[in-house]
Amino acid sequence: MFDLVDGKAVWQGGREDYEKAAEAASACGHFRADCEEERIDDDVSCYNCRYRRWTRGSFVCMKGGNA
């Protein structure tokens, strides 16, 4: 689900792979919900994790994508 690019775990699904992002977050021991202002909804998803950093086309997992 993640590609290692320049030493960073980049999400393969871009910004709209909600189903896979929810699966990955549910299996991830590092998931922590981000603050309300930074979440896109209330679902458990990589898109709502405090350890993701948005990029132009996707996001980087700051915990290494260990889902």
Buried (B, 14 or more C-beta within 10 A) or exposed (E): BBEEEEEBBBBEBEBEBBEBBBBBBEEBEBBEBBEEEEBEEEBBBBBBBBBBEEBEEBBBBBBBBEB
